[in-house]
């Protein structure tokens, strides 16, 4: 459907139903581009040229990912945030966020162990990145299911840094899986659709055991991660941003699904305001002397398999 007041267009990854993308015109499915890294370099040059002038953000498009950033909190000061760390503190989000959980992970520096599913997700990401960069198809069974949704051409960039973005005066770090400023996208049926000039698509690869964990188009458009990516994109500038998730099932028959929503720049700004408010609160929590000084969201204690810090946190013990 299309929210005419907000100018929002959505698509789902459903087998049986589909939400058409408003006025987007159907185009023939594009052929896979095999020119490799030279085309990626061309796209980086073209996007970098758009940054010239006076965009809202000073974006170094194509900048190499800097790897380890060091401690996020030092001497009670919040040095940087990432979309995942903000989501961890977000009590209003759908990902089991809790300010106290964030405090244990960052100010207290109590890391969570990497799960098998996280390691699998990283492997799938690496396979898709290699394919888009080189054209060499070494995709495993899980990643191969997403081929109908992988758009690879000169305007496609992969693993781009969130260079130049700040929230409430705090540096934002992280990487975006795929960016395309060609004004087109592949919809949930694997067909190429036209969004128009000035629209940038940002796509994130997701692995999941069960479709019930997949977000709808509306839900993903409200996540900290995708709104943060959208805020970076409108600094290029972009007049609208298409935010997309491509999900790959890790159990059973390999299958992939896509959810997507197109938001105008004004809507991205509105959603970004809530995130900036949250980051400003995180600056205060960074200096908290103990966990009890930070608010707890008890609904998060059992969310998504249970909080890793439940046995340590007083709020978690109360919920046991």
Steps between C-alpha positions, in 0.01 A plus 500: 500500500601863481466752780421805288538744788851388586605390152595157632512197269532148634554146374494165678675170464183292516455189284130553445455876498675807377467871559568686176737792518268786410602662173820296457514377141598141425821460302672194357716309745857630468779270394779423743788737452833318481737794469605456862679742725560759226126572494493534877777759471296690240200502730711627788631784283148592392362499853804690626433768240149544639647571841682804363323823591332540837305189608374482859766238576867486412494150351814328377326264261692182437720547806656183629347354813727583788454167680536526877401836643619437854277530809165667439502643853811638666512670842124542500494663155314356202752514214296340224187296434397251233151409379521174695611668823222759474247221439631318808404804711169562324218399734240607241634285217407147397845344553493449876686818585563611858714790630641280776591228250692767305675610821623148574629460145678835457579702817546177702672328202335162548489359145240254382629175346462454127232246419509244220229692317707819513802319357284355222362844420851642468595222259195561281573875498857432387382272219257759363754781530755295304244426229397864457859622493641239261213328318643165610217277617633306797175542694398224735150352501361758743639805317411358157132520591535880505631524142163621359527802732868590448540802276857521372595781264710822476282689750535227765732550797561252781616527861507879515597685816265743675765766461412850618180416689442617858206468740463747788863597441623139520674328210301220334698205363400193304468355152215472253476174308391636161427847360364583156425849373377391156136576583396136458452200727404135482163442659375210710422297186849539353397760240680825428296807595562871445503746790632803312793736525604603848397172667774289659440141608678366807470124540595283794550122483332304779514133595227341711381155598132590482293739291318621810812700591493688169393864522226641286576798281343737753692343789839518332437865416480569873818316605796694635729330251314588181398852606867569581601377155229715347622808688848445356358469149302824503827676575627412150231643432211270413139614470375160618651176629387144440579287804507126432559171680573180310446200726655156446370199688770295671288193573296284264486566128718801404268793431527877498249781542517877472328780691538860389371847578566831329509807725532865399786699651262693727373176656855379559577825682195455724597144595860604552395753766395217733836329452691819578298539820590145599871552431491812715363287783772243439760772559361535851483125562863466392605671823274296729695348794306173500229310315230594751547866401379418147135423419411139422242372254373178657315397183844456343609242759343213306488652152677320215606204709575698816745772598861386544527712817181373666683306773714807583236772482272551799207570267570174320517298820163642602356368174643149540 
